[in-house]
Each structure stands twice: as structure tokens, then as C-alpha cells.
Amino acid sequence: MKNIKALRDQRADKAKQARNLLDTNTGDKWSKDIEAQVDAIYAEIDNIDSQIERLERQARIDGELLAYENEGEIEARGEAEVRNLSPEQRERQQRYSAAFRNYLMFGISAMSRDDIEVLRTGQPKNASSAQTGAAGGFLVPTGFGGQLLEALKAFGGVRQVAEIIQTGSGAALPWPTVDETGQKGEIVPENQGASSSDPTFGTVQIGAYKWSSKIFTLPFELLQDQGPGMDVEAFVRRSATTRIGRIQNEKYTVGTGVNEPEGYVTGADVGKAATTGKTNFVEYDDMVDLEHSIDPAYRTADGVGWMFHDTTLRNLKKLKDAQGHPLWLPGLSAKDPDTFLRYRYQINQDMPVQAANAKSILFGDLKSFLIRDVMEVTLFRFDDSVYTSKGQVGFLAWARGDGKKISAGKPYKAFQQSAS
């Protein structure tokens, strides 16, 4: 069986073949025969993509591929931060981390008084308050929380395109918004002053919703058999990250804005509404109309692109322009990604699928959506009879954060399927 790298190399070769056919057969040179060759190559690329997806999924199951490819880099950065602290701060950080590991392994009842006191009073860096041991939960060490927040990028797709900031506390954060699309300069006659034309500024409040991982469990054996090859702290972090990452991606995509964030889709104006009958498909002209519903000021931004569900991508790959040229182009490498209508796209499985009245496709400056993470992550450990009777220990993580569009303009819009 080919490995993932070999398959990626094979995919890159196929992409080059398709690009070469498209680039050298323009205008009158384009024919049904060339179109069929390109379609055949795209079918091979789809097959390779399916193989890569299956191998990556199996590798994750086997533990050969971490879900968070940048975890080592994050860990090294955390260690560098510790080295930059004063000796006193470094010692306090190390004592807190050691006490926290004991808490994960043994629980409060088996910990020394010194460890419990460290967790109650020896706050980790960036913490503004600490949970009490009586409540059963403690603020996680800086490295644990930082890696958890960074690893959330692996889930769903929203964090791949949004702007992300991290704050030390969850106090309401007023964020300025402005729409520059209507602003222009002027010609000023000699000896006359320039007039004033300030952009219209607004403010949105970015809060800190409380996100729960729900309670997850570990067997006694996993804690008892802790050894060089088993990192319980990393296991707990990954379990919490998976759960929080999935719910956040859903709400940052389709959240209603009522007692939860207003997601990308909910806050997007309709840039193109499908004509009657287009309940589950889109045509080339629709995509062009959606593209040009966005002001050019936003179409040149760093974050410009598409967002849709994977089944929508499957349908878009079949679209062609009036001459029969495919609108989807395979990327030659990670630095030259796949594109649709020459723009990058982001797959997000929480985007609505193509169905009646659904906002199934987004286009525009997707980086104008801000995600705010609060560094204070709290972890609770449960070892009462509900869990011990099953030979398990329960854990529950709490994180705080919010997401919101931070432009007063219309930086991205949606294609909406027909209602009937």
C-alpha cells in the first residue's frame, strides 16, 4: 500500500498534467477530447484524495498521526516562554504543573497539602482567578491551556480562515468596526483646506460564552499504568479539545446569536438567491454573481475565499464555464492549494448542505470574523461512586470564548438555495 507522501506526490503530478492541458489548450484549441482528458485526470485526483483520506483516518486511529500536527511546535514555544520567566516565576510554573499532573493522576484525596495549596493559590501565568479545590476544579497550567486552544484549529474549518485572538480574562471586549467601501478622497483647490470625511465607526461587544466538553471518562488502568509511552495529560487535553472544538465550530458557523455566537452563515447577507427549482444545485452564473456581489475592496483581502460543505464541493467540481473549462483547479502543492474560480476554499462540515432555502455557500473576506479565546481553561476531576463503580475517572473541561463578524460592511455573503 502506498504511503501518504507517495500519494500526495502522485496527486501533484496529476494536477500538473491537468494544469498543462488547461494552459496550453485555450481558445480554439479547447475541444471535447481535451475536456474529456481533463475530466479523467480529475477523476483520478478524486480517487487519490479518497485514498489519502482513508489512510489519514486509519493513522489517527492507530495513533501514528496526531490530530494536532503542530503540537510539538506549541510545546517547544511553551518551554521557551518558561525559560524567559524569572527564576521565581519559573519555579512557580513548574510547581503548578507538577501539582496539576498529580491532580489528574490521583485526585485531591491522594494529594499532599502542599500540592493542593499550590493549585489553590499558585496561579499559572495569565490567570486572573483560581478555582477552589472544594469545587473540584482548577485552572489548567499555561502550557496545557495554550496547547488546547491552539489545537482547536484542527476541527471543522472555521479556525482555518477566521481571525483569532487570545485574552487573559473574559471581560467584555469592545471591538471597533468600520466600512471603508464608501470612502473616497477629493481634489482640493490651491489655498483651500481638505474637508473631513471620517469613516463611520461602530463597536461590537465580543464576550466569552462558557463552553463545556461534557464529562468524559478514563479507565483506572490508564492512570495506573502511566509510563514513558503514556501521557495522561495529553490524552485528557486531546479529549477535551475534540469535544470543545466540534461544538465551537458548529456555533461559529450556524450559531443563532441568541445565547450563543452569531455564526458566519447566520450573519451573512444573501449575495445571490437561486431561482425557483434550484433547491439542491448551483450553476456557473450563480457563482459568478455571488463573487461579484462582494465589493472589490473585500475581494482583494488576504482572507478572501469560499466556504462550503464537502458534498457541495463534490457538486462544484462538476461545474464548467461556457467553453467547457472546469471551474475547480487542483493545487500543485500545499503552497498552491486547490481553487474554485481561482479563489481558495475552506471545507466546513457544519455548513448547510445544498437543500431548500439553505445558505449553502459563502464567499468573501472570511477573515473578517473574529474568534476570541480566553486563556483561562478549567478542568474538573470526578472520582465519586458514579464513576468508580465502573472503574473510571471522569473529567470535565470548561473554556470561554466568542466569535463575531467585525466589519460594519458586508465582507462576505451567501448563496441561498431556492425554497422550492
C-alpha positions in Angstrom: 0.0 0.0 0.0 1.3 3.4 -0.9 2.1 5.8 1.9 0.5 9.2 2.2 3.6 11.1 0.9 3.7 8.9 -2.2 0.0 9.6 -2.9 0.4 13.3 -2.4 3.3 13.2 -4.9 1.1 11.3 -7.3 -1.7 13.8 -6.9 0.7 16.7 -7.6 1.8 15.0 -10.8 -1.8 14.6 -11.9 -2.5 18.2 -11.0 0.4 19.4 -13.2 -0.9 17.3 -16.1 -4.4 18.9 -15.8 -2.9 22.4 -15.5 -0.8 21.9 -18.5 -3.8 20.8 -20.6 -5.8 23.8 -19.5 -2.9 26.3 -20.0 -1.9 25.0 -23.5 -5.4 24.5 -24.9 -7.1 27.8 -24.7 -9.5 29.4 -27.2 -9.9 27.4 -30.4 -7.6 24.7 -29.1 -10.1 23.6 -26.5 -12.1 20.6 -27.6 -14.3 17.9 -26.3 -11.4 15.5 -26.4 -9.2 17.8 -24.2 -12.2 18.3 -21.9 -12.6 14.5 -21.6 -8.9 14.1 -20.8 -9.1 16.8 -18.0 -12.2 15.2 -16.6 -10.4 11.8 -16.5 -7.5 13.3 -14.6 -9.8 15.0 -12.1 -11.5 11.6 -11.5 -8.1 10.1 -10.8 -7.3 13.0 -8.4 -10.6 12.4 -6.6 -9.7 8.7 -6.2 -6.3 9.7 -4.8 -7.9 12.1 -2.4 -10.2 9.3 -1.1 -7.2 7.1 -0.6 -5.3 9.8 1.3 -8.4 10.5 3.5 -8.7 6.8 4.4 -5.0 6.4 5.2 -5.1 9.5 7.4 -8.2 8.3 9.2 -6.6 4.9 9.9 -3.4 6.5 11.0 -5.3 8.6 13.5 -7.0 5.5 14.8 -3.7 3.7 15.1 -2.1 6.6 16.9 0.5 7.1 14.1 -0.8 10.5 13.2 -1.6 13.1 15.9 -4.7 15.1 15.3 -2.6 18.2 16.1 0.4 18.3 13.8 1.7 21.4 15.4 1.7 20.1 19.0 5.4 19.7 19.1 5.9 23.3 17.9 3.5 24.6 20.5 5.2 22.6 23.3 8.6 24.0 22.3 7.1 27.5 22.3 5.7 26.9 25.8 9.1 25.7 27.0 10.7 28.8 25.5 8.2 31.0 27.4 9.1 29.2 30.6 12.8 29.9 30.0 12.1 33.6 29.6 10.5 33.8 33.1 12.4 34.9 36.1 13.7 32.0 38.3 10.9 32.6 40.8 8.2 32.6 38.2 9.7 29.5 36.5 9.7 27.6 39.8 6.1 28.6 40.5 5.1 27.5 37.0 6.9 24.2 37.4 5.4 23.6 40.8 1.9 24.3 39.5 2.4 22.0 36.5 3.7 19.2 38.7 0.8 19.6 41.2 -1.7 19.6 38.3 -0.3 16.3 37.0 -0.7 14.8 40.4 -4.3 16.1 40.4 -5.0 14.4 37.1 -3.4 11.1 38.2 -4.6 10.8 41.8 -7.3 13.3 42.6 -7.4 15.7 45.5 -7.9 13.0 48.2 -4.5 11.4 47.4 -2.6 14.7 47.0 -0.3 16.3 49.5 -1.4 19.5 51.3 1.4 21.4 49.5 0.2 20.4 46.1 -3.4 21.3 46.9 -2.2 24.7 48.3 -0.2 25.3 45.1 -3.3 24.7 42.9 -5.4 26.9 45.1 -3.1 29.8 45.3 -0.2 29.4 42.9 -2.0 30.7 39.8 -0.5 29.9 36.4 0.6 32.7 34.1 -2.2 34.8 32.6 -4.7 33.6 35.2 -6.7 36.3 37.0 -8.6 34.0 39.4 -8.4 30.4 40.6 -11.0 27.8 41.3 -11.0 26.4 44.8 -10.2 22.7 45.4 -13.6 22.3 47.2 -15.3 22.9 43.8 -13.2 20.1 42.3 -11.7 22.2 39.5 -8.5 24.1 38.9 -7.2 26.4 36.2 -5.0 24.4 33.9 -1.3 25.3 33.5 -0.4 27.7 30.8 1.1 25.0 28.6 -1.9 22.8 28.8 -4.4 25.6 28.1 -2.3 27.1 25.3 -1.9 23.8 23.5 -5.7 23.1 23.9 -6.6 26.4 22.3 -4.0 26.1 19.5 -5.2 22.5 18.8 -8.7 23.7 18.2 -7.6 24.8 14.7 -7.7 21.1 13.7 -11.5 21.0 13.9 -14.1 21.9 11.4 -12.6 24.6 9.3 -13.7 27.9 10.8 -10.5 28.5 12.7 -8.5 28.0 9.4 -9.9 31.2 8.0 -11.1 33.4 10.9 -9.0 35.9 12.8 -8.1 34.5 16.3 -7.0 36.4 19.4 -6.4 35.2 22.9 -7.1 37.2 26.1 -6.2 36.7 29.7 -9.7 37.3 31.0 -13.2 37.1 29.8 -14.3 40.7 30.3 -16.4 42.1 27.5 -14.2 43.3 24.7 -15.5 46.3 22.7 -14.2 45.9 19.1 -14.3 48.8 16.6 -16.0 48.1 13.2 -15.7 50.2 10.1 -16.9 50.0 6.5 -14.3 51.6 4.2 -16.1 50.8 0.9 -17.9 54.2 0.6 -14.9 56.3 1.4 -13.0 58.4 -1.2 -10.7 61.3 -1.4 -11.1 64.7 -3.2 -9.3 67.2 -5.3 -8.5 70.3 -3.2 -8.1 73.7 -4.9 -5.0 75.7 -4.1 -5.0 77.6 -0.8 -8.1 75.7 0.4 -8.2 73.1 3.2 -9.2 69.5 2.9 -12.6 68.5 4.1 -13.3 65.9 6.7 -14.8 62.5 5.8 -14.2 60.1 8.6 -15.3 56.5 8.2 -18.4 55.6 10.1 -17.1 53.7 13.1 -19.2 51.3 15.2 -18.5 48.9 18.0 -19.4 45.3 18.7 -19.1 43.6 22.0 -17.2 40.4 22.0 -18.0 38.4 25.1 -17.0 35.0 26.5 -19.5 32.2 26.3 -18.8 29.2 28.5 -18.1 26.0 26.6 -18.3 22.6 28.2 -16.5 19.5 26.9 -19.2 17.4 28.7 -17.9 14.8 31.1 -15.6 12.2 29.5 -14.0 9.2 31.3 -10.7 7.4 31.6 -10.3 3.8 33.0 -8.4 3.3 36.2 -5.9 1.2 34.2 -4.9 4.1 32.0 -4.0 6.1 35.1 -2.4 3.2 37.0 -0.2 2.1 34.0 1.2 5.6 33.3 4.6 5.1 31.8 7.1 6.6 29.3 4.7 5.8 26.4 1.6 7.1 28.0 0.9 10.8 28.6 -2.3 11.1 30.5 -2.2 14.9 30.5 -2.0 14.9 26.7 -4.8 12.3 26.5 -7.1 14.5 28.7 -6.2 17.6 26.6 -7.0 15.9 23.3 -10.3 14.5 24.6 -11.4 18.0 25.8 -10.1 19.6 22.6 -12.1 17.3 20.4 -15.4 18.0 22.1 -15.0 21.7 22.6 -13.6 22.1 19.0 -16.6 20.4 17.5 -19.3 22.4 19.3 -17.4 25.7 18.7 -17.1 25.1 15.0 -20.8 24.4 14.8 -21.8 27.6 16.6 -19.2 29.8 14.9 -20.7 28.5 11.6 -24.5 28.4 12.2 -25.0 29.9 15.7 -28.2 31.9 16.0 -26.8 34.8 18.0 -29.3 34.2 20.8 -27.5 33.0 23.9 -24.7 31.8 21.6 -22.4 33.3 19.0 -23.9 34.5 15.7 -22.2 32.3 13.2 -20.8 33.0 9.7 -23.9 31.7 8.0 -26.5 33.5 10.2 -24.7 36.8 9.9 -24.2 36.7 6.1 -26.4 38.7 3.8 -27.7 36.9 0.7 -25.4 37.8 -2.2 -27.2 35.6 -4.7 -30.6 33.9 -4.3 -31.3 30.9 -6.5 -34.1 31.0 -9.0 -37.1 28.6 -8.5 -36.2 25.0 -8.9 -32.6 25.3 -7.7 -33.1 23.7 -4.3 -30.1 21.4 -4.3 -27.7 22.6 -7.0 -25.9 25.7 -8.3 -24.8 26.9 -11.8 -21.8 28.7 -13.1 -23.6 32.0 -13.5 -24.8 31.8 -9.8 -21.2 31.5 -8.6 -20.1 34.5 -10.7 -23.0 36.6 -9.4 -22.1 35.7 -5.8 -18.5 36.6 -6.4 -19.4 40.0 -7.8 -21.9 40.7 -5.1 -18.9 41.4 -2.9 -17.3 44.8 -3.1 -13.9 44.6 -4.8 -12.4 46.1 -1.6 -13.1 42.8 0.1 -12.3 40.6 -2.9 -8.6 41.5 -2.6 -8.3 40.9 1.1 -5.9 38.2 2.5 -8.8 36.1 3.7 -10.9 36.1 0.6 -12.3 32.7 -0.5 -15.2 30.3 -0.4 -16.6 28.1 2.4 -18.9 25.2 1.9 -19.7 21.6 2.9 -17.8 18.7 1.3 -20.8 17.5 -0.6 -21.2 21.0 -2.1 -17.6 20.8 -3.2 -18.4 17.5 -4.9 -21.1 19.2 -6.9 -19.0 22.3 -7.7 -16.2 20.1 -9.1 -18.6 19.2 -11.9 -19.3 22.9 -12.9 -17.8 24.3 -16.1 -17.8 27.6 -17.8 -19.5 28.3 -21.2 -16.5 26.9 -23.1 -16.4 23.7 -21.1 -13.4 24.6 -18.9 -13.7 23.3 -15.3 -14.0 25.9 -12.6 -12.3 23.7 -10.0 -8.5 23.5 -10.3 -6.3 21.1 -8.4 -3.4 22.6 -6.4 0.2 21.6 -7.2 1.3 21.7 -3.6 0.3 22.9 -0.1 1.5 26.4 -1.1 -0.6 26.2 -4.2 -3.9 24.8 -2.9 -7.0 23.7 -4.9 -9.1 26.6 -6.1 -12.6 27.3 -7.3 -13.0 30.2 -9.8 -9.3 30.9 -8.9 -10.1 31.5 -5.2 -9.2 29.3 -2.3 -11.9 27.5 -0.5 -12.4 26.0 3.0 -14.3 22.8 3.7 -16.6 23.1 6.7 -18.8 20.1 7.6 -21.0 22.4 9.7 -22.0 24.4 6.6 -25.6 23.7 5.5 -25.7 21.1 2.6 -27.5 22.1 -0.6 -31.2 21.9 0.3 -34.3 24.1 0.0 -33.7 27.6 1.3 -30.2 26.8 2.7 -27.4 29.3 2.7 -25.0 26.6 1.3 -22.1 28.7 0.0 -20.2 31.6 1.5 -17.8 33.9 -0.4 -15.8 37.0 0.6 -13.3 38.1 3.2 -13.7 35.3 5.7 -11.0 36.7 7.9 -13.4 39.5 9.0 -14.9 37.0 11.5 -13.1 37.2 14.9 -12.7 34.4 17.4 -11.8 35.4 20.9 -10.4 32.7 23.2 -10.0 33.2 26.9 -6.8 31.6 28.2 -8.4 30.6 31.5 -9.3 26.9 30.9 -10.6 25.0 34.0 -10.6 21.2 34.4 -12.6 19.2 36.9 -11.9 15.6 38.0 -14.7 13.3 39.3 -14.0 10.1 41.2 -17.3 9.6 43.0 -19.3 6.4 43.0 -21.0 7.1 39.7 -17.6 6.5 38.0 -15.7 4.3 40.5 -18.3 1.6 40.2 -17.4 1.4 36.6 -13.7 1.5 37.1 -13.5 5.0 35.7 -12.5 8.6 36.5 -14.5 11.5 35.0 -13.1 14.8 33.6 -14.8 18.0 32.5 -13.2 20.9 30.9 -14.6 24.5 30.7 -13.4 27.0 28.2 -14.6 30.5 27.4 -14.7 32.4 24.1 -16.9 34.1 21.5 -17.0 34.7 17.7 -18.4 37.6 15.7 -18.2 39.5 12.4 -16.1 42.6 13.0 -16.8 44.6 9.9 -19.5 47.2 9.6 -19.7 46.4 5.9 -20.6 43.2 4.0 -17.3 41.4 3.7 -18.8 38.1 2.9 -22.2 36.9 1.5 -24.1 33.7 0.9 -25.7 31.9 -1.9 -29.1 30.8 -0.9 -30.8 27.8 -2.5 -34.4 28.2 -3.8 -37.2 27.4 -1.3 -39.0 25.3 -3.9 
